Amino acid sequence: MCVSCGCGAPHEKHGDDANITMDDIERAARAANLSTTEVADNIQSAV
């Protein structure tokens, strides 16, 4: 899904770069040498 809005389109930014997509999560995971699940868990914990 568009991680921001939950629309079910995982790679769609809806014309606004402020929206978070799976591409962003995957890029963050590679940068930190983590899985996408770990990144998502870390984001959830942070908010």
ABEGO torsion letter per residue (X at the ends): XBAAAGAGBAABAGGBAABBBAAAAAAAAAAAGBBAAAAAAAAAAAX
